[in-house]
Amino acid sequence: MSTIIELAGVRKTYRSGSVEFEALRGIDTSVRAGEYVAVIGPSGSGKSTLMNLLGCLDVPTEGCYVLAGDDTSSLDEAALAAIRNRRIGFVFQQFHLLASMTALRNVELPLVYAGVSRAERRDRAAAALAKVGLADRLDHRPGELSGGQQQRVAVARALVTEPALLLADEPTGNLDSRSTHDVLGLFDELHAAGRTIVLITHEPDVAARAERNLVIDDGLITEDRLTTGVGPR
Amino acid sequence: MSWWETVRSGLAAIRSHRLRSSLTVLGIVIGISSVILTVGLGQGAQKEVEDQIDALGSNLLIVSPGSTTDSSGVRGGFGSASTLTFADATAIADPDVVPDAAAVAPTTSSSVSLVNGDTNWTTSLVGTTTAWLDVRSRELSAGRFYTAEEAAQGAPVVVVGADTASELFGRRSPVGQQVTVDGTRLTVIGVLTSSGASSSGTSEDDLGVVPVGTASRLTGSTADTVSTIYVEAASEDALAAAYQEVQALLANRHGVTSADADFSIATQDSLVETANETNRTFTVLLGGVAGISLLVGGIGVMNIMLVSVTERIREIGLRKALGAAPRVIRRQFLVEASLLGLTGGVVGVLVGVLGAQVLPHFIDQTVAISALATTAALATALALGVGFGVYPASRAARLTPIDALRSE
């Protein structure tokens, strides 16, 4: 299988005045297409920094990150925006849906920046919403949807561009247990359908749903293990 | 993301903050409409003055006496002295001395009360020669002007202005009627066509014109002085030459140099120039104040856009995460600011044009709307939106997606 993520000697140093803080101290790992990986670690371990780098929201201070064949280390902000648009689908803890837009318009948004025509956008967004089980909620605004439904809209938005990588940052952090079950079930389905998923979490039982766990602590990967898997495979 | 797409999302953002957007737009509206109105008022006043001076007659030189200086050194204004005489006028009329003068009309002026039965009306009595009618470019709407013979005799006849006629005779025809001045009977032989203009409060349509001899008899004045000599140049091109000739002649006759002349000569151009200069000063002054209010409106747009950037920081972060390049974000905020500016401009022009229609009914002043000023105002409004949108837009574009997403 082809490699989606390739990290080699990745370091990230934050500077605040004269104080330097090394959030990542040399990460080497790779993720193959179709893998379902959970990155776990306590807060301050560097997992959020890793998530930002994987999502091309930030660039490493040192080292090399190849995403689906593209080396991202030397790209400028506009090129990174294009990579995010085409290669990555984001699911955030706070959903980050635009309150003034309907579910359909929210899902269309990445396609707007990809320059897709309006008719095609509509069809693809409706199809993505149907895939997450919200075919009857196209014209609802985020305020009219439950937390679980909102997160499913966000998953639809992440999938609508057919990205190489689905990147979820604490996707269940703001959800009750039923909605958590709901969204994780959706991830299992997507995994079964062959999606590459990287999920960042600090909850062990969420991480246990993935097939592979990367444990990160103090800026280094301390453990890389395959789980037995509790969810349906 | 296409431009049309950007405009649509800008409109949506503006609509979602209706009150705030309309208050922002209001600043621009006030600025634009006041610029249009002040420039319109200035141009209207200028046009009015030009019309009035045109009505004086073209190719006209107006010779007035100079100022007096009394024993204590107090200097009177122009016309306060009595330095011009009928002899001066006769000298100007000599074609050998002033070849570029076509006609000369010396006039005396005094205020008298005309009485018709039990109606009376105080007006200015102009004593002049038969040349007056041509020199002042006036026409008669009824009757005739007095003849050279009547002028020479000082015949008891009077030609009245249109307003004077209606004050004294109402709708009746004045021609052939009698009026008395201090008991002396005058026959009204003609009525002047209305000139439609008034200069500095004295109407050109409220006067009585009589032969010089008649005027001096009525007012009991025996002096040889005149209040104004109107000189008509042979043509517009000859105006400058006629000016020089009249000035040289009068300076010579009065034994003065042009520096201490006891008379002054005004041309139509110099009157227009003086009046326009005054108008221009006011227009620039008012336009400046209006311009400042426009600037304040622009700052309002910037202020609201900065607030909007701060408020929508998470939205900006999300849009960037979903693939919006900095350029696209910058464009979105620029378009939004421009839309605010343009909306303000269009509404401001509408208010300005409407004001130009309504205002003349409340103040006695015409407002001329110029296409140039209107276009310039619209362009300024758009430029204000763009100009004051640049800073907020580049601030939005510079935000890093992580910081923008994390902010609460």
Interface residues (C-beta under 8 A of the other chain):
Chain A: N52 G55 L57 D58 E77 A78 A81 A82 R84 N85 R86 F90 F92 H96 L98 S100 L109 P110 V112 Y113 A114 G115 R157
Chain B: M1 S2 E5 A12 S16 R314 E315 G317 L318 R319 K320 A321 L322 G323 A324 A325 P326 R327 V328 T400 P401 I402 L405
